[in-house]
Amino acid sequence: MFEDIVDDVFEVELSGRTFKVCFTMNSLEVLESHGPNLDDMQGRGLPVYERSLTMLWAGTRDFHKEVSREELGRLMRPWQLSAVNNILDQAIVAAYTPKKKVEKEPATGNPTGS
């Protein structure tokens, strides 16, 4: 199911547990429904801790539905904030960056060399 977004999946380690982070339409909808819009979040309109935790929770929804926002908040330490924000930024950029497909050119000439 997720093979087409493999390059958009990032990992965050919190208290010895690894969480996959990916911003799909599902996770962006969760983010939108649980806070201000993404423009406000990127514009740093929310307090930094709330913004980071909300984005992390939304970004983990496709792979870790069982993990609550509160649990992520217990696992994440303040000293990890910069690294987590860096990963979240990368994941958001990856979500909005179109993937280029390489078109195969038709073969020309004789592949056997004769």
Wavefront OBJ file of the C-alpha trace (Angstrom):
o trace
v 0.000 0.000 0.000
v 2.789 2.454 0.850
v 5.324 1.390 -1.781
v 4.652 4.521 -3.857
v 5.602 6.849 -0.965
v 8.653 5.017 0.353
v 10.903 8.044 -0.279
v 8.514 10.252 1.732
v 8.737 8.143 4.908
v 11.064 9.412 7.620
v 11.857 7.949 11.027
v 11.926 9.557 14.453
v 13.307 7.755 17.485
v 11.794 8.700 20.823
v 12.798 6.972 24.057
v 14.092 3.935 22.177
v 11.001 3.556 19.960
v 11.053 4.277 16.239
v 8.107 5.995 14.581
v 7.541 6.408 10.864
v 6.550 9.909 9.784
v 4.903 10.650 6.455
v 2.512 13.392 5.442
v -0.145 11.855 3.231
v -3.528 13.398 2.503
v -4.850 11.369 5.453
v -2.326 12.793 7.899
v -2.721 16.330 6.532
v -6.481 16.050 7.041
v -5.882 14.931 10.635
v -3.528 17.868 11.104
v -6.053 20.280 9.637
v -8.888 18.969 11.806
v -6.878 19.154 15.042
v -5.479 22.629 14.845
v -4.839 25.631 12.689
v -4.055 25.304 9.036
v -0.623 24.290 7.808
v 0.250 27.842 6.770
v -0.238 28.968 10.377
v 1.841 26.060 11.630
v 4.698 26.733 9.216
v 4.425 30.427 10.004
v 5.121 29.535 13.605
v 1.783 30.907 14.826
v 1.438 28.172 17.445
v 3.685 27.741 20.462
v 6.646 25.636 19.352
v 5.877 22.625 21.570
v 2.234 22.410 20.573
v 3.060 22.804 16.882
v 5.784 20.170 16.935
v 3.775 17.646 18.892
v 0.662 18.133 16.747
v 2.630 17.783 13.522
v 4.470 14.708 14.807
v 1.220 13.058 15.891
v -0.469 13.790 12.551
v 2.575 12.605 10.599
v 2.605 9.256 12.385
v -1.111 8.473 11.908
v -0.775 6.305 8.794
v 1.710 3.972 10.454
v 0.953 4.283 14.187
v -2.773 4.901 14.706
v -2.544 3.298 18.138
v -0.172 5.974 19.468
v -1.859 8.965 21.063
v -0.649 12.524 20.957
v -0.194 12.340 24.731
v 1.988 9.237 24.451
v 4.226 10.947 21.896
v 4.453 13.892 24.291
v 5.624 11.591 27.090
v 8.221 9.932 24.861
v 9.668 13.087 23.299
v 12.220 15.056 25.308
v 12.748 18.815 24.915
v 16.354 18.264 23.811
v 14.984 16.307 20.816
v 12.858 19.204 19.585
v 15.319 20.556 17.033
v 15.999 17.138 15.485
v 12.291 16.243 15.389
v 11.413 19.591 13.792
v 14.102 19.017 11.171
v 12.575 15.636 10.286
v 9.061 17.102 10.221
v 10.236 19.861 7.876
v 11.824 17.291 5.562
v 8.665 15.170 5.601
v 6.452 18.158 4.740
v 8.750 19.172 1.879
v 8.775 15.575 0.587
v 4.975 15.442 0.699
v 4.660 18.550 -1.481
v 7.476 17.731 -3.896
v 6.300 16.002 -7.078
v 8.180 12.865 -7.937
v 9.684 12.766 -11.394
v 9.252 9.624 -13.411
v 11.945 8.736 -15.865
v 10.388 7.992 -19.209
v 12.106 5.168 -20.979
v 13.192 6.052 -24.439
v 12.363 3.613 -27.210
v 15.243 1.348 -28.047
v 17.046 2.238 -31.236
v 19.362 0.094 -33.252
v 19.983 -3.578 -32.834
v 20.448 -4.656 -29.186
v 22.616 -7.602 -30.244
v 25.110 -5.321 -31.963
v 24.872 -7.186 -35.249
l 1 2 3 4 5 6 7 8 9 10 11 12 13 14 15 16 17 18 19 20 21 22 23 24 25 26 27 28 29 30 31 32 33 34 35 36 37 38 39 40 41 42 43 44 45 46 47 48 49 50 51 52 53 54 55 56 57 58 59 60 61 62 63 64 65 66 67 68 69 70 71 72 73 74 75 76 77 78 79 80 81 82 83 84 85 86 87 88 89 90 91 92 93 94 95 96 97 98 99 100 101 102 103 104 105 106 107 108 109 110 111 112 113 114
